[in-house]
Amino acid sequence: MAESGSVAVAPAPNRRLAWLGALLIVVGFFGHFFAARAIGTYIYYRDHIFGFFLILVVTGTIIAGLGWRFWKGRNDITLFIIGLVQALFGIFVYIERFNIH
Protein backbone atom coordinates (compact mmCIF):
# COMPACT_ATOMS: atom_id res chain seq x y z
CA MET A 1 0.00 0.00 0.00
CA ALA A 2 1.22 3.50 -0.86
CA GLU A 3 1.45 6.22 1.71
CA SER A 4 -0.97 9.04 1.02
CA GLY A 5 0.46 11.39 3.67
CA SER A 6 3.87 11.99 2.09
CA VAL A 7 4.77 15.57 1.27
CA ALA A 8 7.28 16.75 -1.32
CA VAL A 9 10.08 18.77 0.25
CA ALA A 10 11.67 21.67 -1.64
CA PRO A 11 15.46 21.60 -1.95
CA ALA A 12 17.45 23.87 0.36
CA PRO A 13 18.10 27.42 -0.87
CA ASN A 14 21.40 27.98 -2.67
CA ARG A 15 23.37 30.83 -1.07
CA ARG A 16 25.48 31.39 -4.19
CA LEU A 17 22.38 31.92 -6.29
CA ALA A 18 21.07 34.44 -3.77
CA TRP A 19 24.39 36.34 -3.74
CA LEU A 20 24.48 36.31 -7.53
CA GLY A 21 20.96 37.77 -7.57
CA ALA A 22 22.00 40.54 -5.17
CA LEU A 23 25.06 41.26 -7.31
CA LEU A 24 22.89 41.47 -10.44
CA ILE A 25 20.62 43.98 -8.69
CA VAL A 26 23.70 46.13 -8.03
CA VAL A 27 24.73 45.78 -11.70
CA GLY A 28 21.27 47.01 -12.71
CA PHE A 29 21.56 49.98 -10.37
CA PHE A 30 24.97 50.93 -11.74
CA GLY A 31 23.61 50.71 -15.29
CA HIS A 32 21.07 53.39 -14.43
CA PHE A 33 23.58 55.39 -12.41
CA PHE A 34 26.29 55.48 -15.08
CA ALA A 35 23.77 56.27 -17.81
CA ALA A 36 22.61 59.29 -15.79
CA ARG A 37 26.21 60.27 -15.11
CA ALA A 38 27.06 60.17 -18.79
CA ILE A 39 24.06 62.30 -19.74
CA GLY A 40 24.47 65.04 -17.20
CA THR A 41 22.51 66.94 -14.61
CA TYR A 42 20.78 66.24 -11.32
CA ILE A 43 17.47 65.70 -13.10
CA TYR A 44 18.89 62.71 -14.97
CA TYR A 45 20.21 61.19 -11.74
CA ARG A 46 16.83 61.65 -10.09
CA ASP A 47 14.91 60.17 -13.01
CA HIS A 48 17.23 57.21 -13.55
CA ILE A 49 17.41 56.26 -9.87
CA PHE A 50 13.64 56.65 -9.53
CA GLY A 51 13.23 54.50 -12.65
CA PHE A 52 15.48 51.82 -11.19
CA PHE A 53 13.43 51.61 -8.00
CA LEU A 54 10.15 51.73 -9.90
CA ILE A 55 11.25 48.85 -12.11
CA LEU A 56 12.48 47.00 -9.02
CA VAL A 57 9.15 47.37 -7.23
CA VAL A 58 6.98 46.47 -10.23
CA THR A 59 9.00 43.54 -11.56
CA GLY A 60 9.94 42.43 -8.05
CA THR A 61 6.28 42.23 -7.06
CA ILE A 62 5.39 40.24 -10.15
CA ILE A 63 8.33 37.86 -9.78
CA ALA A 64 7.76 37.44 -6.03
CA GLY A 65 4.13 36.56 -6.75
CA LEU A 66 5.23 33.98 -9.30
CA GLY A 67 7.78 32.66 -6.82
CA TRP A 68 5.15 32.34 -4.14
CA ARG A 69 3.00 30.39 -6.56
CA PHE A 70 5.51 28.16 -8.34
CA TRP A 71 8.67 27.81 -6.23
CA LYS A 72 7.54 28.44 -2.68
CA GLY A 73 10.36 28.39 -0.16
CA ARG A 74 13.08 29.07 -2.74
CA ASN A 75 13.80 32.74 -2.13
CA ASP A 76 17.19 32.30 -3.77
CA ILE A 77 15.55 31.64 -7.14
CA THR A 78 13.25 34.63 -6.69
CA LEU A 79 16.16 36.92 -5.81
CA PHE A 80 18.20 35.62 -8.75
CA ILE A 81 15.40 36.24 -11.26
CA ILE A 82 14.74 39.73 -9.87
CA GLY A 83 18.47 40.45 -10.13
CA LEU A 84 18.61 39.12 -13.67
CA VAL A 85 15.71 41.33 -14.76
CA GLN A 86 17.29 44.36 -13.07
CA ALA A 87 20.67 43.71 -14.70
CA LEU A 88 19.06 43.38 -18.13
CA PHE A 89 17.15 46.64 -17.67
CA GLY A 90 20.24 48.41 -16.32
CA ILE A 91 22.43 47.25 -19.19
CA PHE A 92 19.73 48.23 -21.69
CA VAL A 93 19.43 51.72 -20.17
CA TYR A 94 23.20 52.14 -20.17
CA ILE A 95 23.50 51.12 -23.82
CA GLU A 96 20.56 53.30 -24.86
CA ARG A 97 22.26 56.41 -23.45
CA PHE A 98 24.29 56.46 -26.67
CA ASN A 99 21.07 57.08 -28.63
CA ILE A 100 20.13 60.27 -26.78
CA HIS A 101 19.90 63.17 -29.25
MOMO-V557773 format. One record per helix or strand. SS is the DSSP state (2 for helix, 1 for strand). FROM is the first residue (numbers start at 1). TO is the last residue. If there is no record, write none. Layout:
ss: (SS/SS)
from: (FROM/FROM)
to: (TO/TO)
//
This chain:
ss: (2/2/2)
from: (15/42/75)
to: (39/70/99)
//
